[in-house]
Amino acid sequence: MISSDLEAKISILIQSLGCELYDMAIINENNHKILRVYISKKPSVSLEDCQEISLALSPLLDVEMPNFENYFLEVSSPGIERILKTLTHFQGAIGELVKVKMLDKREFKGKLVEVYEDSIKLESGQSIPIEAIKKAQTYFLW
């Protein structure tokens, strides 16, 4: 629902404030639309970063999405257990524990050690084609 042009503008605005756009999603919860914007920053995202970006994004979204129904804007970090969708996400997770669910329903867990254009490699030596991944995310041992 968000155009690539608008996503690029959002990304540039977030970068200008010292963070990176990690992901975005429009969610329907309790009869409300929520635009969730996930940001990342080294070493970590602060509450102040989220607040600053939220305040900066609001006027841009009001102008760029005038016909979008009432919605709530949420800005947050993707969290310690975050979804991995893009090559950049996988590259940023090298050295972390990941859970991978395959299209054929197999599941793998382990430390991500290498990322290639078309596959990822776990510490166990398991090579997983990216195109065969249904869902991947980092996880943390508590």
Secondary structure as UniProt FT lines:
FT   HELIX           4..16
FT   TURN            17..18
FT   STRAND          20..29
FT   TURN            30..31
FT   STRAND          32..40
FT   HELIX           47..64
FT   TURN            66..67
FT   STRAND          71..76
FT   HELIX           87..92
FT   TURN            93..95
FT   STRAND          97..102
FT   TURN            103..104
FT   STRAND          107..115
FT   STRAND          119..122
FT   TURN            123..124
FT   STRAND          127..129
FT   HELIX           130..132
FT   STRAND          133..138
//
